[in-house]
């Protein structure tokens, strides 16, 4: 047993545990075990009943507002389990400061995070706050509404219906994001060559409607990952990466990211994949497992998501990740998803079936798909074959035109064509 983001050990009862109570109350809850050392060994408490009273009094006297917690005596009256639930009246303060967990440590939140906790406690999101720009135009939004849901009349009542405007506060931040011109960041797209030192193209879309950003990002995607093939009298569009998957990734990045920081969504385009990194981790109340499995979805920007949904750009029921996975059901290489505290990353690989590969060749193919040029010495340790068999498989794949070989002798390296 070891400490985690939601589990802390305390061998004795000192006031330091109160910071963790604040952290657990402010975020996803957690457990503190008293009478257990840092390595998870039970040391025991001298008087657990008195210790329970001490813990209860310290929490009641020091944390404001009152957190939701329970105390339980365990291990034959040797230890105490303090379970703290995530609260609704955020922020929960200890000595006028709010705390959060950073891996296994408890730290004070910064000014931005404190502001987010205050809004969370009032059940208000950043997109619902009044926009600092109140001179806004919505020609792009009006055009999209007319095209997709045939709204002919566009006025202030339309914006009220979409929860973008009210008579007291005027336009909110969701309205600002959808306005033709605004002060918000957007998307930074870079197309790399053979390696990250070679930049073939870089373009940034910012300070414009997120609807326009979405369309411009799709246009760049089509330039690099779609082409036409002439088959007799017909032209066939070929997608190296499913456009539907890229649409989902970009739409999800726009409507689920945090907008209170001046940071771009980063789109890195390579010959064999696209990486989409969205600022801001998951909203409170959802785990990475729940997010990636599609079991639960919490909208960070509800009003913005509602507009995208009405325009038919997304499914509002949190099916984005599931749909991306389904689009790659027949692909040899699957998309990857990475969730951290401050970002969400989606990797969309080139769609490749390679039905002619043997099962052993597919193992090598999957490894090479995640790397640049690799010599045999760097391939063999990561595949379940000996060096001799790996070499034979690589030669067979080269003969069939699946991989290319560069260099000679010890300098020989392999790469997917």
N, C-alpha and C positions, 0 to 999 in steps of 0.2 A: 504494500500500500504506500502510495506517495501523494504529495500535495499536488493539486491541480488548480485550474482557474476557479473551480467551484468547491474546493475542499482545502481546508487549512488545519494544521495541527498546532496546539498550544499545550506545552508541558505544564505550565502554571497559568494562573489568572492574573494578567496585567492589563493595563488600559489599552495596550496596543491592539487588542482584538476588536476594539470598538471601531477602528478604521475599517476593518473588514466587514463588520456589521453594516456600516454605511455603504460600502461597496456592493455587498450582496443585495441590499435593499434598493439601491439605485439601478441595478441591472438585472441579472437573471437569477438571483438567489444563490444560495450555497449552504455549506455545512462547515462548522468549526467543531473539531474534536478536542476537548480538554483532557489533560492527563496522558497525552500522546506526544512523544518527541518528534523532531524534524524528520526522522527516518521512518516514522510510522510505528515505532515500538511503544507498547502500552507501559507507562510508568506509574499510573495511578495517582489519585488525589487523596489527601489525608481525610478530608471530611466532605463527601460529595454533596450532602444536603446543604451544608453551609455554603459550599461553592456555588450551588444553584442559586441560592439567595443573593450571593455576591454578584454573579453574572446578571441576574435579573435587575438588581438595583443599579448596576453600572449602566445597563442599556437604558432603563427608564429615566435615569438622571442625566444621561449624556447625549442620547440620540434624539434629534428632533426633525420631523414629527415622529410619533411613536411607530416603530417598525413592527412588522408581523413576524413573530418568531415562536418557536417551541423549544422546550428543554426536555431531554430524556436521559436518565441514568442508565449506563450500560456496563458490560464486562464485570458482572458481579460487584456492582457498586464501586467500580474503580475509575470510570471515565464518564464524561458528560458529552452528549451530542446536542449542539445548538444548531437548529435548522432555521435559516432566515429566508423568507420568501420575498420575491420582488414586489415592491410596493407600488401603490397608485398615486401617492402624494409626494412624488419626487420634487426637489432633491432632499435626501435624508442626510442631515448634517451632523458631524461630530466636531465640536469646537468651531462651529461656523464654517466648516469646510466639508466638501463632498469628495468621496473617494470612489475609485474603481479598481478592478483587478487587472493586472498586467502580467499574464501568465500566472506564476505562483506568488507574485508580489502584490502588495496593495499600495497604490499611489494616489496622490491628490489629482483631481481632474483639472484641466486647464480651463481658461475663460470660455472658449468655444463650447467645450463639452458641458460646462456648467449651464450655459444658455440652453443647450439642447435638453438637459434634464428639467429645467424650469418649464420649457414648452411641453415636454412629455408629461409633467405633473399636471399641466392644465389641459392635456389632451389636445394640444395644438401643434401642428406640423409647420415646418419652415415655409412650405409652399402656401400656407394659409395666412401668413403675415402680410401686412401691407407692403407693396412693392415701392422701393424708393423712386422708381420712375413712374410717374402718373400721366405723362403725355405719351400714350401708346397708340399704335395703329395695328390692325389685325387683318390686313388684306389677304395674307397667306392662309390664315385660319378660315376666313370667310370663303375663300375659293375652295378649300378642302371640304368644308361642310356642304357647300353647294354640289360639288362633284360626287361626294360619297353618300350623303343622306338627303340630298335635294332640298336643303334649306335655302329658300329664296330670300327671306327677310332676315337681315343680320343687324342687330342693334344692341343696346345696352341690356335689354331683357334677355337676349340670347346669352350674353356673358354671365348674367345672373343665374340663368338656368344651368350653365356649366360650372357654377361656383367659382367664377373668376372675378366677380365684382359684387360689391354691396354698397349701399348708399352712405354708410358711415365711414368705412375705411378705404373705399375706392377699389382700385385694382390690387389684387394680391400677387404674390411671387409666381404662382402658377400662371397667371395672366401674363406676367413679365416674360416668362419662359416661352410662351406661345406668341408673344408680340413680334412684329416684323423686325424691330430693333430693340436690343436690351443690353444690359451690362453683364450678362452671365457668360461664363466660359462654355466651351463646347466640346469638339472632338479634334484631336491631333492625330493625323494619319501619316504614317511613314512606310514607304515601300522600299524594302532592303534588297540588295543584290545577293551575291554569294555569301556574304557575311554582314554583320551589323556595322562594319566599317564602310560599307558601300551603300550609300543612300541614293536611290534612283529618283525618288520623288517624295516631297513632303508638303502637306497642305493642312492648314488649320481653319476650321469653321467655328466662329465664335461671334457673340453679340448679335445673333440673328435668331429667328424662330427655331425652336427645336424640331419643328416639322420640316423646315428647310434643311437643317443640319442632317436629319434622317435621310432625306432624298439625295443630298449631295454625297453623303457617305456611300449610299447605294450606287451612285454613278461611278465613283472611284472603284468600288468593288467590281463592277461589271467590266471596267476597262482591263482589269488584270486577271479575272478568274472566269470569264466567259468568252467564247469564240464560236464562230459559225463553221460548220462543215457542210460542203456541198455533196449531196448524195443523189446522183442523177439530175433530175430537174428540181429536186427539193433542197432546201436549206435547213439544216438542223442545228439548233442551239445546244452547245455543249457547256456544262457547268463543271469546272474543276472542283469547286466547293459549292454545295447547295445554297442557292440564294436565299431560300426560305430560312435556312439555319442562320445565315448572316443577318437577315432581317430581325429574327428573334433576338439575337445577341445584341444588336445595336438598340433595338427598341427597349429591351430589358435594361440596358445600361443607362439609357436616357430617363426612364421613368422610375428606376429603383435607386439611382445614385443619390448621394448627398449633394445638395446645391448650395450649401452655406459656406463652401470653401472654394477658393479660386484655383481649381484644378481641372484639367481637361480629361475626358475619357481618352485613353490611349489605344489606338489601333495600329498594331504592327503587322505588316503584310510581308510574307516570305513566299518563296516559290512553292513551298510544301505545306504552308499553314497560315492561319490568321490568328493573332492574339488580340483579344479585346479586354482591356483592364478598366474597370469602373471604380471611381473613387467612393469610398465608404463601404464598410463591411455589411453584415446583415443587420436588419432592424432588431431591436430588443424583442425577445419572446419567440425567436425561431432559431433552431440549431442548424449547423451546416448539413447534418444528415437529413433533416426534414426538408431543407431547401433543395438539396440535390436529388432527393427521391421524389419530390413533387407532392409530398404528403401535406405540406402546409405552406401557405404563402401569406406574407404580411406586406401590404402596400405602404411604402414610405411616402410616396407622393400620390395620394388617392385622386385628387382632381386632375392631375396631369395624366394619370393612367386612364381615367374615365374618358378624357378626350381622345386618347389613342385608341381606346376600345370602340368608341362611337364611330371613329373613322375607319374601323376595321383593320388597324395596324397591329393590334395585339389581342390575345385572349386575356381577359381580365382575371381569370380564375387561376393564375399562377402556373400555367402549363408550359411556360417557355422552355425550361430546362428539359422537361419530358419530351416536348416536341423536337428539340434539337437531337436528343438521343434517338428518337424514332426515325428521324431523317437519315441517320447514320447506321440504321439497323443492318443494312447489307454491306456496309463498308468494312474493309479489313482493319483500318485504323479508326479508332473511336475518338470522339471529342473528349477534351479534358476540362475539368472544372476545379478551380482552386479558390478557397474562401479563407481570407485572413481578417484580422480585426479592422483594417482600414481599406480593404480593396476586395473586389471579386474579379477573377480572371477566367475567361472562357477561351479555349484553344480549339479552333476548327481546322482539322487537317484536310488535305486533299482527299476527295472521295475516291477510294481505290478498292475494287473488289478482288482483282487478281485471282480469279477462280482457278487458273491453271497452276498455281503454286501448290506444292505438297504441304502437308501440315508442318513439317520441319522447316521448309523454306519460309513459311509464313512467320515462324518465330523470329528468324533473322530479319525478315522484311520489317516487322514491327519495331525491332530494335533500331534498324537503320533509319526508319522514318522519323525518329526523335533526335537524330544526330546529323552532323555535317559529315565530311569525309572521315572515314575511320579505317585504320590498318587492322589486320587480322588479330594483332596482339590486344587490341582494345575491344574486339568483338567477342572473341572466344570466352572470356571470363563471364560474360553476361548472358550467354545462351547455354542450354543444357546439353551441349555436345563437346566432344574433344576437339582439339585444334585441327586434327586431320579431317574429321567429318565436316567441321565448319568450312574448311577450305574447299572440300568437294562440293558442298552446297552452294558456296559463293561462285564457284566456277560454272555450276549448272545454271545458276540464275543469270550469270553474265552471258552465257551461251544463248539463253532464251530472251535476252534483251531486257531483263528486268532491272539489272543494276549495271553500272559502268565502273570500269577500273582505271585508275590513274596512277602513274608512276610504275617503277619496276623494283624488283628485289625487295629489300627491307622497306623501301619507300612506297610500296604498293598500298593504295587505299581504295575503299569501296564506297559507292554512293548510289542511291536510288536514281534511276533515270527520270 
